[in-house]
Amino acid sequence: MQELTFKKKVSKGSRFNQIYVPKHLENEISAGDEVEVRLIRKKTELYYSKSAKKLSVFKENLIKGVFASLKEFKEVSKIFLIGSFLLEKIDFRDIDIILVAKKETKGLSEKAYNKLINKFNLKFHVISISEQKLSHLLSICPVTRSMFSTYISNKEFVVDKNTSIDKKHLQFLLMLPEDALELDLSSRMFYDSLRRLIVVERFLENKPFGFNIVKSELIKSIGQKLHEKIKNSRSVSEKSIAVLRQEIMSKLAVINGMI
């Protein structure tokens, strides 16, 4: 008998899984016949966080390609894409990937990074973290929670609403802004410091701190022009640095008073 094969999506019925036979084979395959189904390629799903806006077809296809390429790493339980690639149409610095593994896996980030840049020839930033550590950081770390305020994942995921205050961790987060008061840093570091301070303050106040909320507050405090300069790592005057440091000092005073 001639071997008959066909490729079809499995359609899930209300009582059992159904496979629809192509019309040109309906005389060859009848009810009661045994057929063999072989999975050729697993469909890649994208799961948007509530705050994530719908991306272009190009970006979605790129993300699907990234997720599909990383499936070979069996130790990875979830993959997240975060950062400016989701938030900016074209003005993104790189493509941020977070790999969540069942346990700490040495060299995972480097292996995944090399695979991605060799396949896509794009700039990626890849970090890996264990499930346990991610869960802990999401409960105590406003910066981590801010990163996960907008994401696309290969699996369904919801950030736990429960948080706790860890004074030592918050003091650790304040080290960068404190350095900005004394050290000669790039303008981008001032941008990162101020954003971090806004996130920490709003975390302590139990207020939302999504990307656009933090952006609006920062622009309100230092102005649109200076915001664009430090965001894009452009040089700024000594007078502007004094303005930035004064804003950092004010934020630090408020936060230290709360913790």
C-alpha positions in Angstrom: 0.0 0.0 0.0 1.3 3.5 -0.8 2.5 5.4 2.2 0.2 8.3 2.9 1.5 11.3 4.9 0.1 14.8 5.5 0.9 17.8 7.7 -2.0 19.3 9.7 -2.5 21.1 13.0 -4.1 19.2 15.7 -7.6 20.5 16.4 -8.8 20.1 20.0 -12.4 19.0 20.1 -14.8 19.2 23.1 -14.6 15.5 23.8 -11.3 14.3 22.3 -8.5 15.5 20.1 -9.4 15.6 16.5 -7.1 15.4 13.4 -8.7 16.7 10.2 -7.8 14.6 7.1 -7.1 16.6 4.0 -9.9 16.4 1.4 -7.7 14.8 -1.2 -7.1 11.9 1.2 -10.6 11.3 2.5 -11.2 8.3 0.3 -7.9 6.7 1.5 -8.3 7.3 5.2 -11.5 6.3 6.9 -13.0 6.2 10.4 -11.3 3.5 12.4 -8.1 3.6 10.5 -4.9 3.9 12.4 -2.7 6.9 11.4 0.6 8.1 12.6 1.1 11.8 13.6 4.6 13.2 13.8 5.4 16.6 15.4 7.6 18.5 12.9 8.0 21.9 14.6 6.6 23.1 18.0 4.6 26.3 17.8 6.2 29.2 19.6 3.8 31.2 21.8 4.4 34.7 23.0 2.9 35.8 26.3 2.6 39.5 26.8 2.5 41.1 30.3 -0.5 43.4 30.8 1.5 46.5 30.3 3.3 45.3 27.1 2.1 46.9 23.9 1.6 44.8 20.8 4.8 44.7 18.8 5.3 44.7 15.0 5.2 41.5 13.1 9.0 41.9 12.5 9.7 42.2 16.2 7.4 39.3 17.1 9.0 37.0 14.6 12.4 37.9 15.9 11.4 37.1 19.4 9.9 33.8 18.3 13.2 33.0 16.6 15.1 33.8 19.8 12.9 31.7 21.9 13.0 28.8 19.4 16.8 29.0 19.3 17.1 28.8 23.1 14.9 25.7 23.4 18.0 23.5 23.3 18.9 24.6 26.8 16.9 22.1 28.7 17.8 23.6 32.1 15.9 26.8 31.2 12.3 26.8 32.5 11.3 30.3 31.2 12.6 32.9 28.9 11.8 36.6 29.2 12.5 39.5 26.9 12.5 42.8 28.6 13.8 46.4 28.3 14.0 49.0 25.6 13.4 46.6 22.7 9.8 46.3 23.9 9.4 49.9 25.0 10.9 51.8 22.1 10.1 51.5 18.4 13.6 52.0 17.2 15.6 53.7 19.9 16.6 50.6 21.8 20.2 49.9 23.0 20.2 46.1 22.8 17.9 43.1 23.3 17.7 42.1 26.9 17.1 38.4 27.6 16.5 36.8 31.0 16.9 33.0 31.3 15.2 31.4 34.3 16.8 28.1 35.2 15.6 25.4 37.6 18.9 25.9 39.4 22.1 28.0 39.1 23.8 26.9 35.9 27.4 28.0 35.3 28.2 29.4 31.8 24.5 29.4 30.7 24.4 33.1 29.9 27.6 33.0 27.9 26.5 29.9 25.9 23.1 31.4 25.1 24.6 34.8 24.2 27.1 33.2 21.8 24.3 31.2 20.1 22.1 34.3 19.6 24.8 36.6 18.2 26.0 34.0 15.9 22.5 33.3 14.5 21.0 36.8 14.5 24.1 39.1 14.3 22.4 41.5 16.7 23.4 43.0 20.1 22.0 40.9 22.9 22.4 41.2 26.7 21.7 37.8 28.3 21.6 37.0 32.0 20.5 33.8 33.8 19.0 33.4 37.2 17.6 30.5 39.2 13.8 30.2 39.8 14.4 30.5 43.6 16.5 33.7 43.3 14.2 35.4 40.9 11.2 34.7 43.2 13.2 36.2 46.1 14.3 39.3 44.2 10.8 40.0 42.9 9.6 40.2 46.5 12.3 42.5 47.8 13.9 44.3 44.9 12.2 47.3 43.2 14.7 47.3 40.3 13.9 43.7 39.5 10.2 44.4 39.8 10.6 47.4 37.5 12.4 45.2 34.9 9.5 42.8 35.0 6.8 45.5 34.8 6.8 44.9 31.0 7.9 41.7 29.4 7.2 39.0 26.8 7.8 35.4 27.9 7.6 32.0 26.2 5.3 30.8 29.0 2.6 32.3 31.1 3.8 34.3 34.1 2.4 36.6 36.7 4.5 38.7 39.0 3.5 38.1 42.6 1.9 41.1 44.2 3.4 40.4 47.7 6.5 42.3 48.6 8.7 42.9 51.7 11.2 45.5 52.7 14.8 44.4 52.9 16.7 47.4 54.3 20.2 46.0 53.4 19.1 45.3 49.8 17.7 48.8 49.4 20.9 50.3 50.8 22.8 48.3 48.3 20.7 49.8 45.5 21.4 53.3 46.7 25.2 52.8 46.3 25.2 53.9 42.6 23.3 57.1 43.2 25.6 57.9 46.2 28.6 57.4 44.0 27.2 59.9 41.5 27.4 62.6 44.2 31.2 62.3 44.4 32.6 60.5 41.3 33.0 61.7 37.8 30.5 59.4 36.0 29.1 59.4 32.5 25.8 61.2 31.9 24.1 57.8 31.4 25.0 56.8 34.9 23.2 59.9 36.2 20.2 58.8 34.2 20.4 55.2 35.6 20.9 56.6 39.2 17.8 58.9 39.0 15.6 56.2 37.5 16.7 53.8 40.2 15.9 56.4 42.9 12.4 57.0 41.5 11.7 53.3 41.4 12.9 52.7 45.0 10.9 55.7 46.3 7.7 54.6 44.5 8.3 51.0 45.8 8.4 52.2 49.4 5.3 54.3 48.8 3.5 51.3 47.3 3.0 53.2 44.0 3.3 51.8 40.4 6.7 52.3 38.8 6.3 51.2 35.2 8.6 52.6 32.5 6.4 55.4 31.4 5.5 56.5 34.9 9.2 56.7 35.9 10.0 58.5 32.6 7.3 61.1 33.2 8.5 61.8 36.8 12.1 62.1 35.7 11.3 64.6 32.9 9.2 66.6 35.3 12.1 66.9 37.7 15.0 67.7 35.4 13.3 68.8 32.1 12.9 67.2 28.7 16.1 68.5 27.2 18.4 67.3 30.0 16.5 64.0 30.2 17.2 63.3 26.5 20.9 64.2 26.9 21.6 61.8 29.8 19.5 59.1 28.4 21.5 59.1 25.2 24.9 59.4 27.0 25.6 62.9 25.6 27.9 65.3 27.4 26.4 67.8 29.8 27.7 71.0 31.4 28.9 71.3 34.9 25.8 73.4 35.7 23.6 70.5 34.5 25.7 68.0 36.6 25.0 70.2 39.6 21.3 70.1 38.9 21.4 66.3 38.6 23.3 65.9 41.8 20.9 68.2 43.7 18.0 66.0 42.5 19.9 62.9 43.6 20.6 64.3 47.0 16.9 65.2 47.5 15.7 61.8 46.5 18.3 60.1 48.8 17.2 62.2 51.7 13.6 61.2 51.2 14.4 57.5 50.7 16.7 57.3 53.7 14.0 58.8 55.8 11.6 56.1 54.8 13.9 53.1 55.4 
